[in-house]
């Protein structure tokens, strides 16, 4: 640090000395702002003590506003603004002190809340999104509904299971295709029925770098130009929570497409929905109603996934894409993408014609069952 800057800092501390005298407690400091800046041969250390009284003042400021920014907090208590040369040092030290105090919650960027104001639901994955293990066996004790390794998957399914449109909470790649893309200014989001019902959205459809990196739960603001609403990004649960404020009755149950667009403010995004749908995930209202009825039927609970898929294929005489069939299966009950792909690959009734990517169903081959050649690919 130059002598001029050090002198400037000493002058500022002197001016604040009267007000800080009662707050500085050398015997038991709560937290200390300190940073060494090296200028060739000199490395002085600057420090400012943050007392319990200071943190109590922070409580009054943050609780009064609901959410507050660090520049406002520092200006209010220490009269330090972002224009001051010591601002970064002060902001870092106060942030450390607030992180160590359970009363506060960092919600991303330079914004803070009182911890008690964070909604409890933002740290929980709704039970409806859980994928329940299935345990079906033949009379001989042979397991049904088994998953295959990639080598056993047919018709391009080893690649298709990495499509973001078949990835969801508890069933997604650690690094998705979206994560490999260059930095994006907007994110295309395709809505699944269960997420619309729950007011959630899976982060695996969005590049990992699209939202700010920060605490476990990051609060962002969505706007459509007329209103603003907070939603929560939780990288541990893999969900955006609080989206029910934006999902309207006019949006299809399955397949509605909306965009999240970055703005000049790092925590603010524009929500754009223009009545478009994704052709592979869109399911007509009548079909959704029929699938929901299947989900509520006790008989469905005793169906293997093979039986369920066979039933669904009855309404796809011209064939169906993997993504669409997977979508319909998951409206009835949550299933993994690999399981759906494995059943298409390992049972005789499912096949593709020529170079077509659509899957067909031959009811006459139902009794032929599982392909013996696939047994060596069954996942252990």
C-alpha positions in Angstrom: 0.0 0.0 0.0 1.3 3.5 -0.8 2.1 5.9 2.1 -0.6 8.3 0.7 -3.3 5.6 0.8 -2.2 4.5 4.3 -2.4 8.1 5.4 -5.8 8.5 3.9 -7.0 5.5 5.9 -5.5 6.7 9.1 -7.2 10.1 8.6 -10.6 8.4 8.1 -10.2 6.3 11.3 -9.2 9.4 13.2 -12.4 11.1 12.1 -14.5 8.2 13.2 -12.6 7.6 16.5 -15.1 9.4 18.7 -18.1 7.4 17.5 -16.2 4.1 17.4 -14.5 4.4 20.8 -17.3 2.8 22.6 -17.7 0.1 20.0 -14.1 -1.1 19.7 -13.3 -3.8 22.3 -9.7 -4.9 22.1 -10.1 -7.5 24.9 -12.8 -9.6 23.0 -13.4 -8.5 19.5 -16.2 -10.2 17.7 -14.7 -9.9 14.2 -11.8 -7.9 12.8 -11.5 -6.4 9.3 -8.0 -6.8 8.3 -6.2 -6.9 5.0 -2.5 -6.7 4.1 -1.7 -4.9 0.9 1.9 -5.2 -0.3 3.7 -2.3 -2.0 7.2 -3.5 -2.9 9.0 -3.7 0.5 6.1 -2.5 2.8 3.2 -4.7 3.9 1.1 -2.8 6.6 -2.0 -4.3 8.1 -5.3 -2.3 8.4 -7.9 -3.3 10.9 -11.2 -2.1 12.2 -13.0 -3.9 15.0 -16.7 -4.8 14.6 -18.5 -5.0 17.9 -21.6 -6.8 19.1 -23.2 -3.3 19.2 -22.4 -2.9 15.5 -24.0 -6.2 14.6 -27.1 -5.2 16.6 -27.3 -2.1 14.5 -27.1 -4.4 11.4 -30.1 -6.3 12.8 -32.1 -3.2 13.0 -31.2 -2.1 9.4 -31.8 -5.5 7.8 -34.9 -6.5 9.7 -36.5 -3.2 8.9 -36.0 -3.6 5.1 -36.5 -7.4 4.8 -33.4 -7.6 2.5 -30.5 -5.0 2.4 -27.3 -4.5 0.5 -23.9 -4.3 2.1 -23.2 -0.7 0.8 -26.2 0.6 2.6 -25.3 -1.3 5.8 -21.7 0.1 5.8 -22.8 3.6 5.0 -25.4 3.6 7.8 -23.1 2.3 10.5 -19.6 3.2 9.6 -20.2 6.0 7.0 -18.1 4.1 4.5 -19.3 4.1 0.9 -18.1 2.2 -2.2 -16.2 5.3 -3.2 -13.9 5.0 -0.2 -10.6 3.2 -0.7 -11.2 1.0 2.3 -14.6 -0.1 1.2 -13.6 -3.6 -0.1 -11.7 -4.3 3.1 -14.6 -3.2 5.3 -17.2 -5.1 3.2 -15.2 -8.3 3.4 -14.7 -8.0 7.2 -18.4 -7.2 8.0 -19.5 -10.0 5.7 -17.3 -12.4 7.6 -18.8 -11.2 10.9 -22.3 -11.5 9.6 -21.7 -15.0 8.2 -20.5 -16.0 11.7 -23.7 -14.7 13.2 -26.6 -17.1 12.9 -29.1 -14.2 12.9 -28.1 -13.3 9.3 -28.3 -15.0 6.0 -26.4 -14.1 2.9 -28.7 -14.5 -0.1 -26.2 -13.7 -2.9 -24.3 -10.8 -4.3 -24.1 -8.1 -1.7 -27.6 -8.8 -0.3 -28.5 -10.0 3.3 -31.6 -11.1 5.1 -32.4 -12.1 8.6 -32.1 -15.9 8.7 -35.6 -16.2 10.2 -37.1 -14.7 7.0 -35.9 -17.5 4.7 -38.8 -19.8 3.7 -38.4 -23.3 5.1 -39.4 -24.9 1.8 -36.3 -23.7 -0.1 -34.1 -26.4 1.5 -36.4 -29.3 0.9 -37.1 -31.4 -2.2 -40.9 -32.0 -2.4 -41.9 -35.7 -1.8 -43.7 -35.7 -5.1 -40.3 -35.4 -6.9 -38.8 -38.5 -5.3 -38.3 -41.5 -7.5 -39.5 -44.5 -5.6 -37.6 -47.7 -6.2 -39.7 -50.5 -7.8 -39.4 -54.1 -6.7 -41.1 -56.3 -9.2 -40.0 -60.0 -9.7 -41.1 -63.0 -11.8 -42.5 -66.1 -10.0 -39.0 -67.5 -10.3 -37.5 -64.5 -8.4 -36.0 -62.8 -11.5 -36.1 -59.0 -11.2 -38.1 -56.9 -13.6 -37.7 -53.2 -14.5 -33.9 -53.4 -14.6 -31.6 -50.8 -16.0 -28.9 -51.5 -18.6 -25.4 -50.0 -19.1 -24.9 -47.8 -22.1 -23.7 -50.7 -24.2 -27.0 -52.4 -24.0 -29.1 -49.3 -25.0 -30.4 -49.3 -28.6 -31.5 -46.8 -31.2 -29.3 -43.9 -30.1 -30.7 -44.0 -26.5 -27.2 -44.0 -25.0 -27.0 -40.4 -26.3 -30.6 -39.4 -25.8 -30.6 -40.1 -22.0 -28.3 -37.0 -21.8 -30.9 -34.7 -23.4 -31.8 -32.0 -20.8 -35.5 -32.6 -21.5 -35.3 -36.1 -19.8 -33.2 -34.9 -16.8 -34.7 -33.9 -13.6 -34.1 -33.7 -9.8 -32.5 -36.9 -8.5 -31.8 -38.0 -12.1 -29.4 -35.7 -13.9 -25.8 -35.6 -15.1 -23.2 -34.0 -12.9 -22.1 -32.0 -15.9 -25.0 -31.4 -18.4 -24.9 -30.4 -22.1 -26.0 -26.9 -20.9 -23.0 -26.6 -18.7 -20.7 -27.1 -21.7 -22.1 -24.1 -23.6 -20.5 -20.7 -23.7 -21.9 -18.1 -21.3 -25.6 -17.4 -22.2 -27.7 -14.2 -21.8 -30.9 -16.2 -21.6 -32.1 -19.7 -20.6 -34.8 -21.7 -22.4 -36.9 -23.5 -19.8 -39.4 -26.4 -20.6 -41.9 -27.0 -17.9 -42.9 -30.5 -16.7 -46.3 -31.2 -15.2 -45.1 -32.1 -11.7 -43.0 -28.9 -11.5 -45.9 -26.8 -12.5 -48.0 -28.3 -9.8 -45.3 -27.7 -7.2 -44.1 -24.3 -8.3 -40.5 -25.6 -8.9 -38.1 -25.9 -11.8 -35.1 -28.2 -12.2 -31.7 -26.5 -12.5 -30.3 -29.2 -14.7 -32.1 -27.6 -17.7 -30.0 -24.4 -17.1 -26.2 -23.9 -17.4 -24.5 -24.0 -14.1 -22.9 -20.6 -14.7 -26.2 -18.8 -15.6 -27.1 -17.9 -12.1 -24.8 -16.2 -9.5 -22.5 -18.4 -7.6 -23.0 -17.8 -3.9 -24.6 -19.3 -0.8 -26.6 -22.6 -0.8 -29.8 -20.6 -1.3 -29.6 -17.6 -3.6 -32.5 -15.2 -3.9 -33.1 -13.7 -7.3 -35.8 -11.4 -8.6 -38.0 -12.2 -11.6 -39.7 -9.4 -13.5 -42.0 -9.2 -16.5 -41.8 -5.5 -16.7 -44.9 -4.9 -14.6 -44.2 -6.8 -11.4 -41.3 -8.3 -9.4 -41.3 -11.5 -7.4 -38.5 -13.3 -5.5 -37.7 -16.9 -6.2 -35.0 -19.1 -4.7 -32.1 -21.0 -6.4 -30.8 -23.9 -4.3 -27.9 -25.8 -5.9 -28.0 -28.5 -3.3 -31.6 -29.5 -4.0 -31.2 -28.7 -7.7 -34.3 -26.6 -7.8 -35.7 -23.1 -8.4 -38.4 -22.7 -5.7 -41.3 -20.3 -5.6 -42.1 -20.4 -9.3 -45.8 -20.8 -8.6 -46.1 -17.0 -8.8 -45.2 -17.2 -12.5 -47.0 -20.4 -13.6 -50.4 -19.4 -14.9 -53.5 -21.4 -15.7 -53.0 -20.5 -19.4 -49.7 -22.4 -19.5 -50.0 -26.0 -20.6 -49.6 -28.6 -17.9 -46.7 -30.2 -19.8 -44.4 -28.5 -22.3 -44.8 -24.8 -21.8 -41.6 -22.9 -22.8 -40.5 -19.8 -21.0 -37.3 -17.8 -20.9 -35.2 -16.3 -18.2 -33.2 -13.3 -19.5 -30.4 -11.6 -17.7 -30.7 -7.9 -17.0 -28.2 -5.2 -16.0 -28.7 -6.2 -12.3 -26.9 -9.5 -11.5 -29.7 -10.7 -9.2 -32.6 -9.7 -11.6 -34.0 -11.7 -14.5 -36.8 -11.1 -16.9 -39.5 -13.8 -17.2 -40.7 -14.2 -20.7 -43.6 -16.5 -21.8 -45.1 -16.1 -25.2 -47.4 -19.1 -25.4 -44.9 -21.4 -27.1 -44.5 -25.1 -26.3 -41.9 -27.7 -26.8 -43.1 -30.3 -29.4 -41.5 -33.3 -27.6 -42.7 -32.4 -24.0 -46.1 -30.9 -24.8 -49.0 -33.2 -23.9 -52.5 -32.2 -24.8 -54.9 -31.3 -22.0 -57.1 -34.4 -22.7 -54.1 -36.7 -22.7 -52.8 -35.2 -19.5 -56.2 -35.8 -17.9 -56.1 -39.4 -19.0 -52.6 -39.9 -17.7 -53.4 -38.3 -14.4 -56.4 -40.7 -14.0 -54.0 -43.6 -14.6 -51.7 -42.2 -11.9 -54.6 -42.2 -9.4 -55.8 -45.7 -10.3 -54.7 -48.2 -7.7 -54.2 -50.8 -10.5 -51.3 -48.7 -11.8 -49.4 -49.1 -8.6 -49.0 -52.8 -9.4 -47.9 -52.3 -13.0 -44.3 -52.8 -13.9 -42.8 -50.0 -16.0 -42.8 -52.4 -19.0 -46.6 -52.8 -18.5 -47.1 -49.1 -18.1 -45.1 -48.3 -21.2 -47.0 -51.0 -23.2 -50.3 -49.4 -22.1 -49.1 -45.9 -23.1 -47.9 -47.1 -26.5 -51.5 -48.2 -27.4 -52.2 -44.5 -28.2 -49.1 -44.0 -30.3 -49.9 -46.1 -33.4 -47.6 -44.0 -35.6 -44.7 -44.2 -33.1 -43.4 -41.9 -30.4 -40.1 -40.2 -29.5 -38.2 -41.2 -26.5 -38.6 -37.8 -24.9 -42.4 -37.8 -25.4 -42.8 -41.4 -24.0 -40.5 -40.5 -21.1 -42.7 -37.4 -20.4 -45.9 -39.4 -20.4 -44.4 -42.1 -18.1 -43.4 -39.4 -15.6 -46.8 -37.9 -15.6 -48.1 -41.3 -14.4 -45.2 -41.8 -12.0 -41.6 -40.7 -11.5 -39.2 -43.0 -13.4 -35.6 -42.6 -14.4 -34.6 -41.9 -18.0 -32.3 -44.9 -18.0 -35.1 -47.2 -16.9 -37.4 -46.1 -19.7 -34.5 -46.3 -22.2 -33.6 -49.8 -20.9 -37.1 -51.2 -21.3 -37.3 -49.9 -24.9 -34.0 -51.6 -25.6 -34.6 -54.9 -23.8 -38.1 -56.0 -24.6 -39.1 -57.4 -28.0 -42.4 -55.4 -28.5 -40.5 -52.1 -28.8 -38.6 -51.4 -32.0 -37.7 -48.7 -34.5 -38.4 -48.7 -38.3 -35.4 -48.1 -40.5 -33.6 -44.8 -39.6 -36.6 -43.4 -37.8 -36.0 -42.2 -34.3 -39.6 -43.0 -33.3 -40.4 -46.0 -31.2 -43.1 -48.5 -32.3 -44.9 -51.2 -30.4 -45.8 -54.7 -31.6 -48.4 -56.1 -29.3 -48.0 -59.6 -30.8 -44.5 -59.8 -29.3 -45.5 -59.0 -25.7 -45.2 -62.7 -24.7 -41.6 -62.9 -26.0 -40.6 -60.8 -23.0 -37.0 -59.8 -22.2 -34.2 -60.2 -24.7 -31.7 -62.7 -23.3 -28.8 -61.0 -25.1 -29.4 -58.0 -22.8 -28.8 -59.8 -19.5 -25.0 -59.2 -19.7 -25.7 -55.4 -19.7 -27.9 -55.3 -16.6 -26.6 -52.9 -14.1 -25.6 -54.4 -10.8 
